Amino acid sequence: MQSTNGSDPQQANQQQQQPPPPPPQPQQWMAMQYPAAAMVMQHQMMPPQHYPQHFVAYHHQPHQYQHQHQQQHQQQQGSNADNRTIWVGDLHNWMDENYLHSCFAATGELASMKVIRNKQTGSSEGYGFVEFFSHAAAEKVLQGYAGVLMPNTDQPFRLNWATFSMGDKRSDNGPDLSIFVGDLASDVNDSLLHETFAGKYPSVKAAKVVFDANTGRSKGYGFVRFGDENERSQAMTEMNGVYCSSRPMRIGAATPRKSSGYQQQYSSHGGYASNGASVQSDGDSMNTTIFVGGLDPNVSDEDLRQPFSQYGEIVSVKIPVGKGCGFVQFANR
């Protein structure tokens, strides 16, 4: 039977029972099935706890991965993160600050440069420092100049992060990473001493042979500075007795001065003695004499007096004949 208005009652009833369609929701997540795609990216993406395990939230993951990558990169930078200075080695005597400027000025971030020179002779020690305006610029130079030949030479740049400031001063809070090298042949200079150690220990920062201020001749000993404590310890053992030029080296510990350079105290081990190395114990406040061992037979009283005079007024210097040792007495402790 049909209704008076001519419509089908059953069809009208069905239309009334159908609920209105829900409004469209904005899609915030893109789901990927785990076996197909997420196996490739599971090291990058982790599903949120309120999602089933076979789905992964996609749009947040690039940010998360980038953050993790940045943290790993920062950890790799280590203590060099704020360093803006690089060490430049293997410099020839004619290479000065102008030369270093010409080498690195193209970076546009060159702040300053310094060639380390012998205080007595004024000649180059064979290394220097270049400071940049940013750590990124210094790091770019270290990477970009690797293997590149130095201008007007046939040798490549030798670069590394500087562990000392432009004034070549070590932080008082930092560890002593230097060793004493004795029994050096007369022809050994800074470059040869540096090459002898740097070829085996990559962390070597600098090497210095001590010369007599009056004669300009080598005193037969020097120092090597390291950037890694483990390599320094290895060198103390492995390089003792190894030949440098025509003579085997004698290795010992070195105690740095508080300002710069190295404390000039000999020790019976062939190195500079530690603070308070005296005949009597450190507890004797009246003692003003220190013992100096391992002296070369040709060392005179004046030779022994010279390196110690910078620490105070010297009363007397005595070297017993044939004993290989001496005594330096100061006016006060």
Backbone torsions as a table, in degrees:
resi	resn	phi	psi	omega
1	MET	NA	137.2	-177.9
2	GLN	-97.4	150.0	177.5
3	SER	-76.5	168.0	-176.3
4	THR	-66.6	-28.2	-178.9
5	ASN	-88.6	0.4	174.2
6	GLY	85.1	6.8	-179.7
7	SER	-96.4	160.2	179.4
8	ASP	-83.7	118.3	-177.9
9	PRO	-62.6	-38.6	-178.9
10	GLN	-64.6	-40.9	179.7
11	GLN	-67.7	-38.2	178.9
12	ALA	-66.4	-37.7	179.5
13	ASN	-65.0	-39.2	178.6
14	GLN	-65.3	-37.4	179.5
15	GLN	-67.1	-34.4	179.4
16	GLN	-71.7	-30.6	-177.7
17	GLN	-78.7	-21.3	-178.2
18	GLN	-74.5	123.9	179.9
19	PRO	-73.9	155.3	177.7
20	PRO	-66.7	147.9	-179.2
21	PRO	-65.0	142.7	-179.9
22	PRO	-68.3	150.3	177.6
23	PRO	-66.1	147.1	-179.1
24	PRO	-65.6	136.7	178.7
25	GLN	-99.3	140.1	176.7
26	PRO	-65.9	134.5	-178.7
27	GLN	-83.3	114.6	-177.7
28	GLN	-103.0	-15.4	-176.1
29	TRP	-127.4	143.2	173.2
30	MET	-110.2	118.8	-175.0
31	ALA	-93.3	137.1	174.9
32	MET	-122.3	134.8	176.6
33	GLN	-67.9	138.6	-173.2
34	TYR	-61.8	-48.4	-175.4
35	PRO	-62.8	-32.8	-172.2
36	ALA	-82.7	-54.2	-171.2
37	ALA	-106.9	-39.1	-171.3
38	ALA	-71.0	-19.5	176.2
39	MET	-60.8	-32.4	-179.6
40	VAL	-75.0	-33.9	-171.7
41	MET	-112.1	15.2	-175.1
42	GLN	-67.1	-21.2	175.8
43	HIS	-75.7	-15.3	178.6
44	GLN	-99.4	-29.8	-167.6
45	MET	-123.7	138.8	174.7
46	MET	-125.6	133.1	-179.1
47	PRO	-71.1	141.5	174.9
48	PRO	-65.2	157.0	-172.7
49	GLN	-66.2	-29.2	-177.0
50	HIS	-85.8	5.6	175.7
51	TYR	-106.7	151.3	174.3
52	PRO	-60.7	153.4	-174.4
53	GLN	-66.7	-20.0	-177.6
54	HIS	-91.8	9.5	173.3
55	PHE	-122.9	150.2	177.6
56	VAL	-127.2	141.3	174.7
57	ALA	-75.9	127.0	-168.8
58	TYR	-96.7	-44.8	-164.7
59	HIS	-76.2	-15.8	177.8
60	HIS	-88.0	-14.7	-168.7
61	GLN	-71.7	-38.2	178.1
62	PRO	-56.7	-38.3	178.5
63	HIS	-65.9	-41.9	-179.7
64	GLN	-64.6	-43.2	-179.8
65	TYR	-65.1	-40.2	179.7
66	GLN	-63.6	-39.2	179.3
67	HIS	-64.7	-42.9	178.6
68	GLN	-64.1	-40.0	179.7
69	HIS	-64.3	-39.4	179.1
70	GLN	-66.4	-37.6	178.2
71	GLN	-64.6	-42.1	178.2
72	GLN	-63.7	-39.7	179.7
73	HIS	-65.5	-39.0	179.4
74	GLN	-67.2	-36.5	177.7
75	GLN	-66.1	-35.3	179.6
76	GLN	-68.7	-27.6	179.8
77	GLN	-66.3	-33.0	176.7
78	GLY	60.8	-143.2	-175.4
79	SER	-74.6	-7.4	-179.2
80	ASN	-85.9	4.9	-172.5
81	ALA	-60.1	-32.1	-178.1
82	ASP	-105.3	3.5	-177.1
83	ASN	-77.5	131.2	179.1
84	ARG	-119.6	7.0	-174.6
85	THR	-118.0	136.0	176.4
86	ILE	-115.4	150.2	176.8
87	TRP	-92.4	135.0	179.7
88	VAL	-119.7	118.1	-177.8
89	GLY	-109.9	178.9	178.4
90	ASP	59.6	36.0	178.0
91	LEU	-80.5	139.0	175.0
92	HIS	-79.6	165.0	-177.5
93	ASN	-61.7	-30.3	-176.8
94	TRP	-84.2	-5.6	-179.2
95	MET	-84.3	113.6	-179.0
96	ASP	-114.5	-167.0	-179.8
97	GLU	-62.8	-34.7	177.5
98	ASN	-63.2	-37.1	178.6
99	TYR	-65.4	-45.6	178.7
100	LEU	-62.1	-37.1	178.6
101	HIS	-62.9	-42.9	180.0
102	SER	-66.4	-27.1	-179.0
103	CYS	-75.0	-36.2	-170.4
104	PHE	-117.8	-0.4	-177.2
105	ALA	-63.1	-26.4	-177.9
106	ALA	-63.3	-18.8	179.1
107	THR	-68.5	-24.3	-178.7
108	GLY	75.8	2.2	-178.7
109	GLU	-127.3	28.1	-178.2
110	LEU	-79.9	119.8	-177.7
111	ALA	-94.0	-49.1	-179.1
112	SER	-163.1	165.0	178.0
113	MET	-148.3	153.7	-177.3
114	LYS	-152.5	129.9	172.7
115	VAL	-99.1	126.4	-179.2
116	ILE	-78.2	128.9	-175.9
117	ARG	-122.5	153.7	175.2
118	ASN	-67.8	129.4	-175.8
119	LYS	-67.2	-27.0	-179.1
120	GLN	-86.3	-47.7	-174.1
121	THR	-94.4	-22.7	-177.5
122	GLY	79.6	-1.0	-179.5
123	SER	-80.9	157.4	-177.9
124	SER	-65.4	142.2	176.3
125	GLU	-85.5	-1.2	177.0
126	GLY	93.7	6.9	177.8
127	TYR	-153.2	167.2	-179.9
128	GLY	-160.9	-173.4	-177.5
129	PHE	-133.6	142.8	176.8
130	VAL	-127.2	124.8	-178.7
131	GLU	-108.5	137.2	-179.8
132	PHE	-113.2	167.9	-178.8
133	PHE	-74.9	-19.3	-177.9
134	SER	-144.7	157.2	176.2
135	HIS	-65.6	-37.0	-178.9
136	ALA	-62.1	-39.5	179.5
137	ALA	-66.4	-41.8	178.9
138	ALA	-64.8	-41.2	179.5
139	GLU	-65.6	-36.8	178.6
140	LYS	-64.8	-37.9	177.8
141	VAL	-66.9	-43.1	179.3
142	LEU	-58.4	-39.7	-178.9
143	GLN	-80.3	-40.2	-174.7
144	GLY	-77.4	-26.6	-176.9
145	TYR	-94.5	0.3	-179.6
146	ALA	-62.8	122.7	179.5
147	GLY	81.3	-4.0	-179.9
148	VAL	-80.1	136.8	179.9
149	LEU	-71.5	139.9	175.3
150	MET	-69.4	140.0	-179.0
151	PRO	-55.0	136.6	178.0
152	ASN	65.5	22.5	176.3
153	THR	-138.9	172.2	175.6
154	ASP	-111.9	21.1	-179.8
155	GLN	-121.3	147.0	-178.4
156	PRO	-78.4	161.8	174.6
157	PHE	-61.0	141.9	172.1
158	ARG	-116.7	104.5	-172.5
159	LEU	-125.2	152.5	174.8
160	ASN	-162.6	165.3	174.7
161	TRP	-64.9	138.4	178.2
162	ALA	-80.0	129.4	175.5
163	THR	-94.9	-6.2	178.3
164	PHE	-120.1	160.4	179.0
165	SER	-76.5	179.6	179.8
166	MET	-61.6	-27.0	177.6
167	GLY	-84.6	6.0	178.9
168	ASP	59.6	42.2	179.7
169	LYS	-113.4	131.5	178.5
170	ARG	-87.1	144.9	176.6
171	SER	-62.8	136.2	-179.8
172	ASP	-63.9	-23.5	-179.2
173	ASN	-86.3	-10.1	-177.6
174	GLY	-82.3	160.2	-179.5
175	PRO	-75.2	158.5	176.3
176	ASP	-83.5	111.6	-177.9
177	LEU	-114.8	39.2	-179.2
178	SER	-119.9	154.7	176.0
179	ILE	-128.9	154.6	174.8
180	PHE	-92.1	139.0	178.3
181	VAL	-125.3	113.7	-178.0
182	GLY	-110.6	176.1	179.9
183	ASP	59.6	37.0	178.7
184	LEU	-77.8	142.6	175.6
185	ALA	-67.7	158.0	-174.4
186	SER	-66.1	-21.9	-177.9
187	ASP	-91.1	0.5	-179.3
188	VAL	-77.6	124.6	176.5
189	ASN	-114.8	-174.7	-177.3
190	ASP	-60.5	-43.3	-176.6
191	SER	-63.8	-44.8	-179.1
192	LEU	-66.0	-40.8	178.5
193	LEU	-64.5	-40.1	178.8
194	HIS	-64.0	-45.5	-179.1
195	GLU	-63.1	-36.9	-178.4
196	THR	-60.1	-37.9	-178.3
197	PHE	-93.7	-38.7	-175.4
198	ALA	-65.4	-27.4	179.0
199	GLY	-65.0	-22.7	-178.3
200	LYS	-110.6	-26.2	-176.6
201	TYR	-125.1	101.4	-174.4
202	PRO	-62.9	-20.0	-176.3
203	SER	-83.0	0.2	-179.8
204	VAL	-59.7	127.6	-177.5
205	LYS	-99.4	-39.3	-176.0
206	ALA	-161.8	159.2	175.8
207	ALA	-140.0	142.5	-176.1
208	LYS	-141.8	127.5	173.3
209	VAL	-99.2	133.1	-178.3
210	VAL	-86.3	128.6	-179.5
211	PHE	-113.6	150.9	176.2
212	ASP	-69.6	130.9	-176.4
213	ALA	-67.6	-27.8	-177.0
214	ASN	-88.0	-45.5	-175.2
215	THR	-94.0	-21.3	-177.0
216	GLY	77.5	5.3	-179.7
217	ARG	-93.1	154.0	180.0
218	SER	-64.5	141.4	175.5
219	LYS	-87.5	0.9	175.1
220	GLY	87.0	13.0	176.7
221	TYR	-149.1	165.4	-179.3
222	GLY	-164.6	-165.9	-175.0
223	PHE	-141.8	148.1	176.1
224	VAL	-127.7	129.9	-177.7
225	ARG	-107.9	134.6	-177.2
226	PHE	-112.6	160.0	173.8
227	GLY	-105.0	-6.2	-178.3
228	ASP	-129.6	128.5	-175.6
229	GLU	-67.6	-36.7	179.6
230	ASN	-64.9	-41.4	179.2
231	GLU	-67.5	-35.9	176.5
232	ARG	-61.5	-44.7	-180.0
233	SER	-64.2	-39.2	178.2
234	GLN	-64.1	-42.6	-178.8
235	ALA	-64.3	-34.1	178.8
236	MET	-58.0	-33.9	-178.2
237	THR	-95.0	-46.7	-171.3
238	GLU	-75.2	-30.2	-174.1
239	MET	-93.9	-6.1	178.1
240	ASN	-68.3	119.7	-178.0
241	GLY	91.8	-6.5	177.4
242	VAL	-75.3	140.8	-177.2
243	TYR	-75.8	135.8	167.7
244	CYS	-124.2	111.4	-169.7
245	SER	66.0	-119.0	-172.1
246	SER	-105.6	3.9	-176.3
247	ARG	-134.8	147.0	175.4
248	PRO	-74.2	142.8	-177.4
249	MET	-85.1	152.6	175.0
250	ARG	-115.9	117.7	-171.6
251	ILE	-103.6	139.4	176.5
252	GLY	-150.5	179.1	-180.0
253	ALA	-81.8	153.5	178.2
254	ALA	-126.7	137.6	177.3
255	THR	-108.5	116.0	-177.1
256	PRO	-73.0	150.9	172.1
257	ARG	-73.1	160.5	-178.7
258	LYS	-70.4	-29.2	-176.8
259	SER	-85.6	-68.7	178.2
260	SER	-164.4	167.9	179.7
261	GLY	74.8	-144.5	-174.7
262	TYR	-138.9	145.5	179.4
263	GLN	-69.2	125.0	-172.1
264	GLN	-91.8	79.4	175.4
265	GLN	-130.7	124.0	175.6
266	TYR	-75.4	159.8	172.0
267	SER	-135.4	165.5	-179.8
268	SER	-69.4	-11.3	178.0
269	HIS	-91.5	4.1	179.9
270	GLY	93.3	-6.2	179.6
271	GLY	-113.1	-174.2	176.8
272	TYR	-77.7	136.7	-176.8
273	ALA	-71.8	154.3	175.8
274	SER	-73.0	165.7	-178.8
275	ASN	-58.8	134.4	176.7
276	GLY	85.0	16.6	177.9
277	ALA	-74.7	96.1	-174.8
278	SER	-133.2	172.4	-179.1
279	VAL	-65.7	-43.1	178.8
280	GLN	-99.8	171.7	-176.1
281	SER	-70.7	161.4	179.4
282	ASP	-64.0	-19.1	-178.6
283	GLY	-74.4	-12.8	179.8
284	ASP	-84.5	101.9	-176.6
285	SER	-71.9	-13.2	-178.7
286	MET	-90.9	-9.9	-176.3
287	ASN	-76.2	128.9	178.4
288	THR	-126.3	13.8	-177.1
289	THR	-114.5	136.5	175.9
290	ILE	-116.3	148.3	178.0
291	PHE	-94.5	137.2	179.6
292	VAL	-122.4	115.5	-177.3
293	GLY	-109.5	170.4	176.4
294	GLY	69.1	32.0	-177.6
295	LEU	-80.1	144.6	173.1
296	ASP	-69.6	143.9	-179.6
297	PRO	-58.4	-23.5	-177.6
298	ASN	-86.5	-3.9	-179.4
299	VAL	-71.6	127.8	179.7
300	SER	-98.2	173.7	177.5
301	ASP	-58.9	-40.7	-178.5
302	GLU	-68.1	-37.1	176.8
303	ASP	-61.4	-37.7	-179.8
304	LEU	-76.0	-33.4	-178.8
305	ARG	-68.4	-38.9	-171.6
306	GLN	-57.1	-51.8	-176.7
307	PRO	-69.5	-19.7	-177.6
308	PHE	-94.9	-13.9	-175.0
309	SER	-64.0	-23.7	-178.3
310	GLN	-73.6	-10.2	-177.3
311	TYR	-97.9	-2.6	178.1
312	GLY	149.4	178.4	-178.7
313	GLU	-71.4	127.2	-178.9
314	ILE	-98.1	129.4	178.3
315	VAL	-83.6	-46.4	-178.6
316	SER	-157.7	156.8	174.9
317	VAL	-131.7	126.9	-178.5
318	LYS	-131.0	131.5	176.4
319	ILE	-123.4	103.2	177.6
320	PRO	-61.0	138.2	-176.2
321	VAL	-65.2	127.6	174.0
322	GLY	74.2	9.2	-177.2
323	LYS	-97.2	-17.4	-179.5
324	GLY	69.2	24.8	179.9
325	CYS	-148.8	174.7	179.5
326	GLY	-158.8	174.6	-179.3
327	PHE	-133.6	135.7	177.4
328	VAL	-121.1	120.4	-179.7
329	GLN	-106.9	127.9	179.1
330	PHE	-99.5	160.9	179.8
331	ALA	-69.4	-30.4	177.4
332	ASN	-148.3	163.7	-176.0
333	ARG	-71.6	NA	NA
